[in-house]
Amino acid sequence: MRYMQIDPILFPWAKTHGLHIYTECRDDEIRAIDIVDDVGDSYSLGIGSPHEDGSVAVWVSEQRVGGKAVVSRKIQSQSFTTTVAELEQTLELAYRRAESWISERGHSRTPVL
């Protein structure tokens, strides 16, 4: 199964938050979102393609803090396993986690709409 099963959920959700979805990386089909705060720190939200059993992996992690890539041992991240039916709720949880990291640093995010 490829992403066409989740795209009708993913793209409208991303639009409501002013987020851009990357769909290709090095000739591979992906679904990845960069979340950038007001000082340029960035966070990555990734969505795997649905598995045969209908499960979908979602993860969020820090990418750049203070202008530097986060060292893997110090990186904050969280992963989720969900279903296609529950994908939107799980995307919200992952997005709220990134927002909490942004807030903990005293930063904010203004979505680009």
Backbone hydrogen bonds in HBPLUS format (Angstrom, degrees):
<---DONOR---> <-ACCEPTOR-->    atom                        ^
c    i                          cat <-CA-CA->   ^        H-A-AA   ^      H-
h    n   atom  resd res      DA  || num        DHA   H-A  angle D-A-AA Bond
n    s   type  num  typ     dist DA aas  dist angle  dist       angle   num
A0006-ILE N   A0003-TYR O   2.85 MM   3  5.47 141.3  2.00 119.7 129.9     1
A0007-ASP N   A0003-TYR O   2.92 MM   4  5.95 147.6  2.02 161.2 169.2     2
A0009-ILE N   A0006-ILE O   2.93 MM   3  5.42 146.8  2.04 116.3 126.5     3
A0010-LEU N   A0006-ILE O   2.87 MM   4  6.01 168.1  1.88 157.4 161.5     4
A0011-PHE N   A0007-ASP O   3.04 MM   4  5.73 166.7  2.06 147.8 150.8     5
A0013-TRP N   A0009-ILE O   3.30 MM   4  6.32 156.6  2.35 144.7 151.7     6
A0014-ALA N   A0010-LEU O   2.92 MM   4  6.14 165.3  1.95 158.1 161.9     7
A0015-LYS N   A0011-PHE O   3.04 MM   4  6.21 155.8  2.10 147.5 154.2     8
A0016-THR N   A0012-PRO O   3.16 MM   4  6.44 150.4  2.25 146.5 152.7     9
A0017-HIS N   A0014-ALA O   3.06 MM   3  5.28 139.9  2.23 102.8 114.3    10
A0019-LEU N   A0014-ALA O   2.95 MM   5  4.96 175.2  1.95 140.8 141.3    11
A0018-GLY N   A0015-LYS O   3.11 MM   3  4.93 161.3  2.14 101.6 107.4    12
A0022-TYR N   A0032-ALA O   2.72 MM  10  5.11 170.5  1.73 165.0 163.8    13
A0032-ALA N   A0022-TYR O   3.11 MM  10  5.11 155.1  2.18 139.1 145.9    14
A0030-ILE N   A0023-THR O   2.98 MM   7  4.80 164.8  2.00 110.3 115.2    15
A0025-CYS N   A0028-ASP O   2.93 MM   3  5.23 153.5  2.00 145.8 154.5    16
A0028-ASP N   A0025-CYS O   2.93 MM   3  5.23 156.7  1.99 112.3 120.0    17
A0047-ILE N   A0031-ARG O   2.98 MM  16  5.43 158.0  2.02 166.7 162.9    18
A0033-ILE N   A0045-LEU O   2.81 MM  12  5.04 148.2  1.91 148.8 158.5    19
A0045-LEU N   A0033-ILE O   2.84 MM  12  5.04 162.9  1.86 152.6 157.0    20
A0035-ILE N   A0043-TYR O   2.77 MM   8  5.03 165.8  1.79 156.5 159.1    21
A0043-TYR N   A0035-ILE O   2.82 MM   8  5.03 145.3  1.93 144.4 155.6    22
A0037-ASP N   A0041-ASP O   2.95 MM   4  5.57 161.8  1.98 158.3 164.4    23
A0040-GLY N   A0037-ASP O   3.13 MM   3  5.37 164.5  2.15 112.4 117.1    24
A0038-ASP N   A0108-SER O   2.76 MM  70  5.60 149.1  1.86 166.7 168.2    25
A0042-SER N   A0064-ARG O   2.87 MM  22  5.02 146.9  1.98 130.9 141.7    26
A0063-GLN N   A0042-SER O   2.85 MM  21  5.36 153.5  1.92 149.4 141.2    27
A0064-ARG N   A0042-SER O   3.18 MM  22  5.02 157.8  2.23 123.4 129.3    28
A0044-SER N   A0061-SER O   2.78 MM  17  5.35 157.9  1.82 157.2 163.6    29
A0061-SER N   A0044-SER O   2.89 MM  17  5.35 148.0  1.99 146.3 156.4    30
A0046-GLY N   A0059-TRP O   2.80 MM  13  5.27 158.1  1.85 149.4 157.0    31
A0059-TRP N   A0046-GLY O   3.00 MM  13  5.27 157.4  2.05 143.7 148.1    32
A0048-GLY N   A0057-ALA O   2.81 MM   9  5.10 171.5  1.82 152.4 155.0    33
A0051-HIS N   A0055-SER O   2.88 MM   4  5.41 165.4  1.90 158.6 163.6    34
A0054-GLY N   A0051-HIS O   2.88 MM   3  5.25 162.0  1.92 116.7 121.3    35
A0056-VAL N   A0082-THR O   2.73 MM  26  5.20 151.9  1.81 139.0 143.5    36
A0082-THR N   A0056-VAL O   2.86 MM  26  5.20 164.8  1.88 150.4 155.6    37
A0058-VAL N   A0080-PHE O   2.99 MM  22  5.10 164.1  2.01 142.9 144.7    38
A0080-PHE N   A0058-VAL O   2.67 MM  22  5.10 153.7  1.74 165.8 168.4    39
A0060-VAL N   A0078-GLN O   2.93 MM  18  5.53 155.9  1.99 158.8 166.7    40
A0078-GLN N   A0060-VAL O   2.89 MM  18  5.53 151.2  1.97 159.0 166.1    41
A0062-GLU N   A0076-GLN O   3.00 MM  14  5.73 151.5  2.08 163.9 170.6    42
A0070-VAL N   A0063-GLN O   2.94 MM   7  5.68 156.1  1.99 144.9 145.4    43
A0065-VAL N   A0068-LYS O   2.88 MM   3  5.49 151.1  1.97 161.5 156.2    44
A0068-LYS N   A0065-VAL O   3.21 MM   3  5.49 165.6  2.24 109.0 113.3    45
A0074-LYS N   A0071-VAL O   2.84 MM   3  5.45 144.1  1.97 120.4 131.2    46
A0086-GLU N   A0083-THR O   3.09 MM   3  5.17 129.6  2.35  98.5 111.5    47
A0087-LEU N   A0084-VAL O   3.26 MM   3  5.05 166.6  2.28 103.4 106.9    48
A0090-THR N   A0086-GLU O   3.15 MM   4  6.39 155.2  2.21 152.4 160.0    49
A0091-LEU N   A0087-LEU O   2.83 MM   4  6.08 155.5  1.88 158.1 165.2    50
A0092-GLU N   A0088-GLU O   3.08 MM   4  6.34 153.2  2.15 144.3 151.1    51
A0093-LEU N   A0089-GLN O   3.08 MM   4  6.42 152.0  2.16 141.9 149.1    52
A0094-ALA N   A0090-THR O   2.97 MM   4  6.26 163.4  2.00 153.5 157.1    53
A0095-TYR N   A0091-LEU O   2.85 MM   4  6.02 160.7  1.89 150.4 156.3    54
A0096-ARG N   A0092-GLU O   2.85 MM   4  5.99 160.5  1.88 150.6 156.0    55
A0097-ARG N   A0093-LEU O   3.00 MM   4  6.25 142.7  2.14 141.2 151.4    56
A0098-ALA N   A0094-ALA O   3.15 MM   4  6.55 157.3  2.21 148.8 153.2    57
A0099-GLU N   A0095-TYR O   2.92 MM   4  6.26 157.7  1.97 149.6 156.6    58
A0100-SER N   A0096-ARG O   2.88 MM   4  6.11 143.1  2.01 140.6 150.2    59
A0100-SER N   A0097-ARG O   3.11 MM   3  5.06 120.1  2.49  92.1 107.0    60
A0101-TRP N   A0097-ARG O   3.13 MM   4  6.53 150.7  2.22 147.9 155.0    61
A0102-ILE N   A0098-ALA O   2.99 MM   4  6.29 156.6  2.05 150.1 157.0    62
A0103-SER N   A0099-GLU O   2.86 MM   4  6.05 163.0  1.89 150.4 154.7    63
A0104-GLU N   A0100-SER O   2.86 MM   4  6.01 155.2  1.93 145.7 152.4    64
A0105-ARG N   A0102-ILE O   3.21 MM   3  5.47 138.2  2.39 101.7 112.6    65
A0107-HIS N   A0102-ILE O   3.05 MM   5  5.28 156.1  2.11 154.7 148.1    66
A0106-GLY N   A0103-SER O   2.82 MM   3  4.95 158.4  1.86 109.6 116.4    67
